[in-house]
Amino acid sequence: QVQLVESGGGSVQAGGSLTLSCVVPRNVDADDVMGWYRQAPGKQREVVATLRRPDGFATYINAVKGRFTASQDTARTTMFLRMNDLKPEDTGIYHCNRLDRQVSWGQGTQVTVSS
């Protein structure tokens, strides 16, 4: 595997939940700090959550704090983003990547939230 692979997106009504997954390729070290990125329609891509992978410590932007949870599997080969109480403003394409010195972007996964 030479690229990040995101999955788990879909269409959901406001208040619903989704869990995104990201398979991390071999060229990303298991100790690298990772980010979950979101690009909303007409907006720049932004980091919505970070994951400090050596210890699993996560941070979030205020807009998703308390609703999103970033985590990883024990082997640190797969990342997750649990998204609860989804809002229309959460709509966008979600990617994962290294927080610093990003590698090639994967295809992303689309999340669409309707009222």
N, C-alpha and C positions, 0 to 999 in steps of 0.2 A: 504494500500500500504506500502510495506516494502523495496522497492528498487527504485533506480532512473531509469527512463524510457526515453530513447532518441529516437527521430524519426526525419524524414525529409530529411535524406540523399538520395543520388542517384548518377547517372552518368550525367555529364554535360560537355560541351565543354568549353575550356578556354574562359574566358570573361563572362561566364554565372553566374547565381546567384542561391543560395539555402538559405532556412531558416530552421534551426534546432530548435527543441523543446526539452525541458527537463522537465518532470513532477517530482517535488521534493516530496519525501515521508515525512511522518509525523515525522520520527525520525531525520529530518534535520530542525533545527529551522529557522524560517523566517528571522531572523537577521544574520544568518551565511553568511560569505563571501564565494562565490562560484566561481568555475573556470570552464572554458571550456578547455578540454584537447584534444590533437590530438596525435595519434600515427601513424606516417608515416611508410611505409614498411621498415623494417630493422632498424628502429630507436626507441629510447626510447620515451615513452609518455612525452609530454611537455604541459605546460599550454600556451595557446594562447591568452586567455582573462580572466579577472577576473571581478566579479560583486560584488560590495559592496552593499548588498541588502537593508539595512535601507534607503539609499538615492538613490540607483540606479547608483552610480558612477562606471564607468567601465574603465579598463586599458587593453592595448594590447601589445603584442610583436611587435617589429618593422616590422617584415615580413608581418603582417596582418593589421597594423595601416592604417587607411584611407579606408580600404576595408571591414572590419568586424565590426559589431555593436552588442554588447551584451546588452540585456534588459530583463525585466521581466513584468509579468502582475501585475495589481494593488494589487491582493491578495498575491503576491509573492509565488505562488504555481507552476508557470510555468516560465521557463527561455527560452530565445530565442537567437539564434545567426544568424544574418543576414549576409550572405556571398556574397559580390559582387565582380565582376571582378576576378573570380576564376582562379587560376593558377595551372598547373600540380603539383607543389610542395605542394599544399594544400591537395592533396590526402592523405587519411588516415582514421582511425577509430576515430570518435569523441565521447567523453564522457563528462558528467558533473559530478561534485562532489564538496564536500566541499573543500575549499582551504587548510584548516588546519584540521587535524584529519578526514581524509576521511572515509566515510562509505563504505559499500559494493558497488562494481562497478556494473553498469547496463550493458546491452548488447552492448551499443554503437550503433552508426549509421555510415554506410560506406559512404564516399564521394570520388568519383572518378572523376578526372578532366583530360580530354584528350585534346591534342593540335589539 
